[in-house]
Amino acid sequence: MRVLATEPALELIAQLQAKYGAVLFHQSGGCCDGSAPMCYPVGDYLLSPDDVKLGEIGGAEFYMSPSQFEYWKHTQLIIDVVEGIGGMFSLENGTGKRFLTRSRLFTEAETAVLGL
């Protein structure tokens, strides 16, 4: 799995889905909100046809740009939640919590399965 979520992240995703309906994630590449997983209502964020889908967490699809994928393709992303202020455009803003991306390098065996 290229992306997974901790239990606290899954709980926050469920809360956001209950409030906003279907959501998706896009890994921000910097700019206003730094490098953070951003959560949006489905349809409010326009995906590029080139964006790479890494998988799903809590029923929410997770994407990143092709250039970021080139940089991150050797890592598994682990979406977590910490106390703090969420990204200004991300749905968790105002909850007192924010999503955070942790990562680990794939093992040699995992890399072989992924064909990297």
Buried (B, 14 or more C-beta within 10 A) or exposed (E): EBBBBBEBBBBBBEBBBEEBEEBBBBBBBEEEBEEBBBBBBBEEBEBEEEBBBBBBBBEBBBBBBEEBBEEBBBBBBBBBBEEEEBBEBBBBBEBEBBBBBEEEEBEEEBEEEEEE
